[in-house]
Amino acid sequence: MSGLKIGIVGATGLVGQELISIIDRSDLVADDIRFFASERSSGISLNFREQEIPVAELYEDTSLNLDYLFFCTCPFISEMFIPVFSKRGIVCIDNSSRYRLQDDVPLVVPEINPQALEGHKNIIANPNCSTIIALMALMPLHEAFELSGFCVSTYQAVSGAGRDGISALMDDLNGDHEVSMETFGHQIAFNALPKIGEIDGERYSGEEKKMCNESRKILSDSKLRISAMCVRVPVMRAHSMSIFASFKRPINLKQAEDALEQNENVNFYGENSFPCPLDMSGRNPCAIGRLRLDTFLENGLSMWVVGDQIRKGAALNAFQIMLALERL
């Protein structure tokens, strides 16, 4: 593969920086790469393969000759610019939540549903980070036993809230709680906050609704039973979660272990071992440990799952979507 022309909107943010690093270290040949960010970052330069690339502001009338445009920004920016540039023939890969549940927009984890990319209309949605991590762990088991539903509790790192989340934790540890209160509404150090996003009329948070609705769309099962409790914890990077999953076929624990061990897309930890956020920070795979037969669910498995939400949960998955599109 060679000769691609790529743009990254939100290039100075955590996901944008991670995406630049992934492309930089890959064997992808880019004929052109352009970086965009807000006015406060305009004028600075970012290093890419030993070149200094200037960061510019993006406008609706910006002239772009690109194959792909990654959006590592908020839903408002995606809504403003993606319709403009997708109509000009640029494939827009969106990390925000804006287009994930739109019927004519593919929501894709390439290892799970690459077929959804066929017939796209130049807009591809990248799923929520926790959704990706959970489904990466569940997919090998779904293929073996057919998933009927799952309940998940997440323990989400502060970097999921961007640089402000990191600052909030660091400032809290130094006794200054101003950023933490502005970012999370509570002190985050030495604490756990069971609210990520706004609470709706059904008393679910935005993050919890994303996990439920996006998982159903990715797995093409609108009736899949899912419940989620999403919690912010004082961990710097990598989300963890406990998952309790039920299946339509009887569970054989050895077969379940084999399904995970033989899947090249995940790391399976053995009987007495488990992954931690520090283990998985900066790493590509999602990891599974504490796998056991569940004592509450019929045909159930319980497990502990960890994945880097900035990498596989966002930037890497977006990059893989581009690679999958190039293979079509």
C-alpha positions in Angstrom: 0.0 0.0 0.0 1.4 3.4 -0.9 0.6 6.9 -1.9 -2.2 7.7 0.5 -3.1 11.3 1.4 -4.3 11.7 4.9 -5.6 14.4 7.2 -6.1 14.4 11.0 -8.5 16.8 12.6 -7.7 17.1 16.4 -4.1 16.3 15.8 -2.9 17.8 19.1 -5.3 15.8 21.3 -4.6 12.5 22.9 -6.2 10.4 20.2 -4.8 12.5 17.4 -1.3 12.2 18.8 -1.7 8.5 19.2 -2.9 8.2 15.6 0.1 10.1 14.3 2.4 7.8 16.3 0.7 4.7 14.9 0.9 6.0 11.3 4.5 7.2 11.8 5.7 3.8 13.0 3.7 1.8 10.4 5.0 0.8 7.0 2.3 2.9 5.4 3.6 5.3 2.7 1.9 8.6 2.8 2.3 11.0 -0.1 0.8 13.7 2.0 -0.3 14.2 5.6 -1.9 17.2 7.1 -2.7 18.2 10.6 -5.6 20.3 11.9 -6.6 21.6 15.3 -8.3 24.5 17.0 -7.1 28.1 16.8 -5.0 27.8 20.0 -2.9 25.1 18.3 -2.7 26.8 14.9 0.8 27.7 14.0 2.6 25.0 15.9 4.3 22.1 14.1 4.2 18.3 14.9 7.0 15.9 14.0 6.2 13.2 11.5 8.9 10.9 10.2 11.6 13.5 10.9 9.6 16.3 9.3 7.9 19.3 11.0 4.3 19.4 9.7 2.4 22.6 10.5 -0.9 22.5 12.3 -3.6 24.5 10.7 -7.3 25.4 11.4 -9.9 23.6 9.3 -12.6 25.6 7.5 -15.5 24.5 5.3 -13.8 26.1 2.3 -10.4 24.6 3.0 -9.1 23.0 -0.2 -8.2 19.4 0.5 -6.9 16.7 -1.9 -7.1 13.8 0.5 -8.1 10.2 0.5 -8.9 10.0 4.2 -9.8 12.5 6.9 -9.7 11.3 10.5 -11.8 13.2 13.1 -10.4 12.9 16.6 -12.6 15.7 18.0 -16.0 16.3 19.6 -19.4 15.5 17.9 -19.9 19.2 17.2 -16.8 19.5 15.0 -17.7 16.2 13.3 -21.2 17.4 12.5 -19.9 20.7 11.2 -17.3 19.3 8.8 -17.9 15.7 7.9 -20.9 16.3 5.7 -18.9 18.9 3.8 -15.8 16.8 3.1 -17.5 13.5 2.6 -19.5 15.0 -0.2 -16.3 16.0 -1.8 -15.2 12.3 -2.0 -13.0 12.2 1.1 -13.5 9.2 3.3 -14.1 10.6 6.8 -13.4 8.3 9.8 -15.0 9.7 12.9 -14.0 9.0 16.4 -16.8 11.0 18.0 -20.3 9.7 18.8 -22.0 11.9 16.2 -22.7 9.3 13.5 -22.4 5.9 15.3 -26.0 5.1 15.4 -27.0 6.7 12.1 -28.5 3.9 10.0 -26.5 4.6 6.8 -23.1 4.9 8.6 -21.1 1.8 9.3 -20.0 1.3 12.9 -16.9 -0.9 12.6 -14.5 -2.9 14.6 -12.4 -4.5 11.7 -11.8 -7.8 13.5 -15.5 -8.2 14.1 -17.7 -6.7 11.3 -15.5 -5.6 8.4 -18.4 -6.4 6.0 -20.2 -3.4 7.3 -17.8 -1.2 5.3 -19.2 -2.3 2.0 -21.3 0.3 0.3 -20.3 3.1 2.7 -21.0 6.7 1.8 -17.6 8.2 2.8 -18.5 8.3 6.5 -17.3 5.5 8.9 -17.9 5.7 12.6 -15.4 4.5 15.2 -17.2 2.9 18.2 -16.9 4.0 21.8 -13.7 2.9 23.4 -15.4 0.7 26.0 -17.6 -0.9 23.4 -14.5 -1.9 21.3 -12.7 -3.4 24.3 -15.7 -5.4 25.5 -16.5 -6.8 22.1 -12.9 -7.7 21.3 -13.0 -10.0 24.4 -16.5 -11.3 23.7 -16.2 -12.0 20.0 -14.2 -15.3 20.2 -16.7 -16.6 22.8 -19.6 -15.4 20.7 -18.2 -17.4 17.7 -17.9 -20.5 20.0 -21.1 -20.4 22.0 -23.4 -17.6 20.5 -23.8 -14.7 22.8 -27.3 -14.0 24.2 -26.4 -11.1 26.5 -24.0 -9.5 28.9 -23.7 -7.3 31.9 -20.6 -5.1 32.2 -19.2 -2.8 34.8 -16.4 -0.6 33.6 -13.5 1.0 35.4 -12.5 3.8 33.1 -9.2 5.8 33.2 -9.1 9.5 33.5 -7.4 9.9 30.1 -10.7 8.9 28.6 -11.8 12.5 29.4 -8.7 13.9 27.5 -5.9 16.0 28.8 -8.3 17.7 31.3 -8.9 14.3 32.9 -5.2 13.7 33.3 -4.7 17.2 34.7 -7.6 16.6 37.1 -6.0 13.5 38.7 -2.6 15.1 38.9 -3.9 18.3 40.4 -6.0 16.3 42.9 -3.0 14.5 44.1 -1.3 17.9 44.7 -4.3 19.1 46.7 -5.8 21.3 44.0 -9.3 20.1 43.1 -10.5 22.9 40.8 -9.9 21.0 37.5 -11.3 17.8 38.9 -14.5 19.6 39.9 -14.8 21.2 36.5 -14.1 18.0 34.6 -15.8 15.3 36.7 -18.0 17.2 39.1 -16.2 15.5 42.0 -12.7 14.8 43.2 -11.3 11.9 41.2 -8.2 11.0 43.3 -8.9 8.2 45.8 -12.4 8.1 44.5 -14.8 6.3 42.0 -17.5 8.1 40.1 -20.4 6.0 38.6 -21.4 8.6 36.1 -19.8 9.1 32.7 -21.9 11.4 30.5 -25.3 12.8 31.3 -28.0 10.7 33.0 -31.1 10.2 30.9 -34.8 9.6 31.8 -34.1 5.9 32.1 -31.3 6.7 34.6 -28.6 5.4 32.3 -25.6 7.5 31.6 -24.4 8.5 28.1 -21.5 6.1 28.3 -23.8 3.2 29.4 -26.2 3.9 26.5 -23.4 3.9 24.0 -22.1 0.5 25.1 -25.6 -1.0 24.8 -26.7 0.5 21.6 -23.4 0.3 19.8 -22.8 -3.3 20.7 -26.2 -4.3 19.2 -25.4 -2.5 16.0 -21.9 -4.0 15.6 -23.2 -7.5 16.3 -26.3 -6.9 14.1 -28.6 -8.0 16.9 -31.1 -5.4 18.0 -32.5 -7.6 20.7 -29.2 -8.5 22.4 -29.7 -8.1 26.2 -27.0 -5.7 27.6 -26.7 -3.8 30.8 -23.8 -1.5 31.8 -22.5 0.5 34.7 -19.7 2.8 33.7 -17.4 4.2 36.4 -14.5 6.6 36.3 -11.6 5.6 38.5 -8.2 7.3 39.3 -6.2 5.3 36.8 -4.1 7.2 34.2 -4.6 5.0 31.1 -6.3 1.8 29.9 -9.9 0.9 30.8 -10.8 -2.2 32.8 -14.1 -4.0 33.0 -15.8 -7.0 34.6 -18.1 -8.8 32.2 -20.8 -11.4 32.9 -21.9 -13.0 29.7 -24.6 -15.6 28.9 -24.6 -17.8 25.8 -27.2 -19.8 23.9 -25.1 -23.0 23.9 -23.7 -24.9 26.9 -20.4 -23.6 28.1 -17.3 -25.8 28.3 -14.6 -23.9 30.1 -11.7 -25.6 28.3 -13.3 -24.7 24.9 -13.7 -21.1 26.1 -10.1 -20.9 27.1 -9.0 -22.4 23.8 -11.2 -20.0 21.8 -9.4 -17.0 23.5 -5.9 -18.5 23.4 -6.2 -19.2 19.7 -7.5 -15.8 18.8 -4.6 -13.6 17.6 -6.5 -10.4 18.4 -6.6 -10.8 22.2 -4.2 -11.8 25.0 -5.5 -14.5 27.3 -4.1 -14.7 30.8 -4.1 -18.2 32.4 -5.9 -19.6 35.3 -4.2 -17.7 38.1 -3.2 -14.5 36.2 -4.9 -11.3 35.1 -4.1 -8.1 33.2 -3.9 -4.7 34.9 -4.2 -1.2 33.3 -0.4 -0.7 33.7 0.2 -3.9 31.8 -1.9 -2.9 28.9 -1.1 0.9 28.6 0.4 1.6 25.2 -0.3 -2.0 23.9 -2.5 -3.0 21.0 -4.3 -6.1 22.2 -7.2 -6.3 24.6 -6.5 -8.8 27.4 -8.7 -11.2 29.3 -8.2 -12.9 32.7 -10.1 -14.3 35.7 -12.2 -16.4 33.2 -14.6 -18.7 35.0 -18.0 -20.3 34.8 -20.6 -17.9 36.2 -22.7 -19.1 39.1 -25.6 -16.8 38.4 -26.2 -16.9 34.7 -27.3 -20.0 32.7 -24.5 -20.9 30.2 -22.6 -18.0 31.7 -18.9 -16.9 31.9 -17.4 -14.2 34.1 -14.2 -12.4 33.0 -11.9 -9.4 33.6 -11.0 -7.4 30.5 -8.4 -4.6 30.1 -7.6 -2.5 27.0 -5.9 0.8 26.2 -8.8 3.0 25.3 -6.6 5.6 23.5 -5.0 2.9 21.3 -7.3 0.0 20.4 -10.2 1.9 21.8 -9.8 4.8 19.4 -6.7 5.6 17.3 -5.6 2.0 16.4 -9.2 1.0 15.5 -9.5 4.0 13.3 -6.2 3.2 11.5 -7.4 -0.4 11.0 -10.6 0.8 9.5 -8.5 2.7 6.9 -6.5 -0.4 6.2 -9.6 -2.5 5.8 -11.1 0.0 3.4 -7.9 -0.2 1.3 -8.4 -4.0 1.0 -12.0 -3.7 -0.3 
